[in-house]
Amino acid sequence: MGADVSLRLLVCLQAGLLGMTLGLLYDVLRAFRLRLRRLTGVLDILYCILAGMAVFLFTLYRARGQMSLLLLLGLAGGAAVFFRFLSRPLQPVWTFWVDTLAFLLHLIAIPLRGMERLCKKIAGHGKNLFYFIRKCYTIKTTRGNRRLQKGGRRRGKGKKAAKAKIRRQHHHQGPDPGDPGGHRRAAAKPPRSGAGRRG
């Protein structure tokens, strides 16, 4: 009987230490909550999960799976002692460490921001270079397709060349403009080599 009572008192004292630890964890997370207002809900959920897991494991392993009144009194008493005597003196310590951590994170973020800006600039230049190469390739391909027809002839050299040839013949032979077949007859007549020369 005496061993059972001493064991319960030991579990009650251990529960008190667990309550003080949970109070300490709450104070540390409160320092983060005061600095990061947007993460208040996330930090509260994190605290509830950690506290619930700690109480469950303590009850399972130290209290042999029995949730007793002494266990609850130990948890509440430990938390009350911490918040009454230790919370206020330790708050500047947590504030200092949170500010130090925030400053270190700010220093670490400076080169990371520089690297991010550099990567964005490189990505922008690479994107512009890709568009420029693609545009040049498109222009080159389009010009090459316009120059060549089937059989390797250049476009625009068929009808235009024939018309230019006819114009040159008209200019050199001088047919009658009113005669529609004059250029054909003029082309059919052989030139005289010795006519018109006088001895």
matplotlib code that plots the C-alpha trace (Angstrom):
import matplotlib.pyplot as plt

x = [0.0, 2.8, 4.6, 1.5, 1.0, 4.7, 4.4, 1.3, 3.0, 6.0, 3.7, 2.1, 5.4, 6.4, 3.1, 3.9, 7.2, 5.3, 2.9, 5.9, 7.4, 4.1, 4.0, 7.5, 6.6, 3.6, 5.8, 8.2, 5.5, 3.9, 7.1, 6.8, 3.1, 3.7, 6.2, 4.3, 0.7, -0.3, 0.9, -1.1, -3.6, -0.9, 1.2, -1.9, -2.7, 0.9, 0.9, -2.3, -0.9, 2.4, 0.7, -1.8, 0.9, 3.0, 0.1, -0.9, 2.6, 3.1, -0.2, 0.6, 4.2, 4.5, 0.9, 0.4, -2.5, -4.6, -5.8, -6.2, -7.1, -3.5, -2.2, -4.5, -3.7, 0.0, -0.3, -2.4, -0.2, 3.0, 1.6, 0.3, 3.7, 5.5, 3.1, 3.2, 6.9, 8.9, 6.9, 7.4, 11.2, 11.8, 9.8, 12.7, 14.9, 12.5, 12.0, 15.8, 16.2, 13.3, 14.6, 18.1, 16.7, 14.7, 17.8, 19.8, 17.0, 17.0, 20.8, 20.4, 17.6, 19.8, 22.0, 19.0, 17.1, 20.1, 20.3, 16.5, 16.8, 19.9, 18.0, 15.0, 17.3, 19.0, 15.7, 14.4, 17.5, 17.3, 13.7, 14.3, 17.3, 15.1, 12.4, 15.1, 16.6, 13.2, 12.3, 15.5, 15.0, 11.4, 12.6, 15.4, 13.1, 10.4, 12.9, 14.3, 10.9, 10.1, 13.3, 13.0, 10.2, 9.9, 12.9, 15.2, 14.1, 13.7, 10.2, 9.2, 11.7, 9.3, 6.8, 8.8, 11.9, 9.8, 8.2, 11.6, 13.0, 10.1, 10.7, 14.4, 13.5, 11.1, 13.7, 16.5, 14.4, 12.0, 8.8, 5.8, 3.7, 0.5, 1.3, 0.5, 2.8, 5.6, 8.0, 7.7, 8.4, 11.2, 12.7, 12.3, 14.2, 17.9, 20.1, 21.9, 25.6, 26.7, 23.6, 23.9, 27.7, 29.1, 32.4]
y = [0.0, 2.4, 1.6, 2.4, 5.8, 6.7, 5.7, 7.9, 10.8, 10.3, 10.4, 13.5, 15.3, 14.2, 15.5, 18.8, 18.9, 18.1, 21.0, 23.4, 22.2, 22.8, 26.3, 26.9, 25.8, 28.1, 31.1, 30.3, 30.1, 33.2, 35.1, 34.0, 34.8, 38.4, 38.9, 37.0, 37.9, 36.0, 32.7, 32.9, 30.2, 27.9, 28.2, 27.6, 24.4, 23.3, 23.9, 21.9, 19.0, 18.9, 19.2, 16.5, 14.1, 14.8, 14.2, 11.0, 9.5, 10.5, 8.8, 5.8, 5.1, 6.8, 6.5, 3.0, 4.2, 5.5, 9.1, 9.9, 13.0, 13.3, 13.3, 16.2, 18.1, 17.6, 19.0, 22.0, 22.7, 22.6, 25.0, 27.3, 27.4, 28.2, 31.1, 32.5, 32.5, 31.9, 33.2, 36.9, 36.7, 34.5, 36.5, 38.9, 35.9, 34.4, 37.8, 38.3, 34.9, 35.4, 38.7, 37.2, 34.4, 36.9, 39.0, 35.9, 34.9, 38.4, 38.2, 34.8, 36.1, 38.9, 36.7, 34.5, 37.5, 38.6, 35.1, 35.1, 38.5, 37.2, 34.1, 36.1, 38.3, 35.4, 33.7, 36.9, 37.3, 33.6, 34.0, 37.0, 35.2, 32.2, 34.4, 36.3, 33.0, 31.7, 34.8, 34.8, 31.1, 31.9, 34.8, 32.8, 29.8, 32.1, 33.9, 30.6, 29.3, 32.4, 32.3, 28.8, 27.2, 23.6, 22.4, 24.9, 28.0, 31.2, 32.5, 35.4, 34.6, 32.7, 35.2, 38.2, 36.9, 36.1, 39.5, 41.2, 39.1, 40.2, 43.8, 43.5, 42.0, 44.8, 47.4, 45.9, 44.9, 47.8, 46.2, 48.2, 48.9, 48.7, 45.3, 42.5, 40.0, 42.4, 41.2, 37.6, 38.6, 40.7, 37.9, 35.5, 37.8, 37.1, 40.1, 41.3, 41.3, 43.2, 45.2, 48.9, 49.0, 50.7, 49.7]
z = [0.0, 0.9, -2.3, -4.3, -2.6, -3.2, -6.8, -7.3, -5.6, -7.9, -10.9, -9.6, -9.2, -12.8, -14.0, -12.3, -14.2, -17.4, -16.7, -16.2, -19.5, -21.3, -19.7, -20.9, -24.5, -24.4, -23.4, -26.2, -28.8, -27.4, -28.2, -31.8, -31.9, -30.7, -33.6, -36.3, -35.9, -39.1, -37.7, -34.4, -35.4, -36.8, -33.6, -31.4, -33.3, -33.1, -29.3, -28.9, -30.9, -29.0, -25.6, -26.4, -27.6, -24.4, -22.1, -24.0, -23.9, -20.3, -19.3, -21.4, -20.2, -16.7, -15.4, -16.8, -19.0, -16.1, -16.1, -12.4, -10.5, -9.1, -12.7, -13.6, -10.4, -11.1, -14.6, -13.5, -10.5, -12.5, -15.1, -12.4, -10.6, -13.9, -14.9, -11.3, -10.6, -13.8, -16.8, -16.3, -15.6, -18.6, -21.1, -22.0, -22.6, -25.1, -26.7, -27.1, -28.7, -31.1, -32.1, -32.6, -34.7, -36.8, -37.4, -38.4, -40.8, -42.3, -42.8, -44.5, -46.7, -48.1, -50.4, -51.2, -52.4, -54.5, -56.0, -56.7, -58.5, -60.5, -61.5, -62.6, -64.7, -66.3, -67.0, -68.6, -70.8, -71.7, -72.6, -74.8, -76.5, -77.2, -78.8, -80.8, -82.1, -82.9, -84.8, -86.8, -87.7, -88.8, -91.0, -92.5, -93.3, -94.8, -97.0, -98.2, -99.1, -101.0, -103.1, -104.3, -106.3, -107.5, -109.4, -107.7, -109.8, -108.0, -107.7, -109.9, -112.6, -114.9, -116.4, -115.5, -117.3, -120.4, -120.5, -120.1, -123.0, -125.2, -124.3, -125.2, -128.6, -129.3, -128.4, -130.6, -133.6, -133.7, -135.1, -136.0, -132.8, -134.9, -136.3, -133.9, -135.6, -136.5, -133.9, -135.2, -138.8, -137.8, -135.8, -138.8, -141.3, -141.3, -141.0, -144.1, -143.8, -146.9, -147.9, -148.0, -148.4, -151.4, -152.9]

ax = plt.figure().add_subplot(projection="3d")
ax.plot(x, y, z, "-o")
ax.set_aspect("equal")
plt.show()
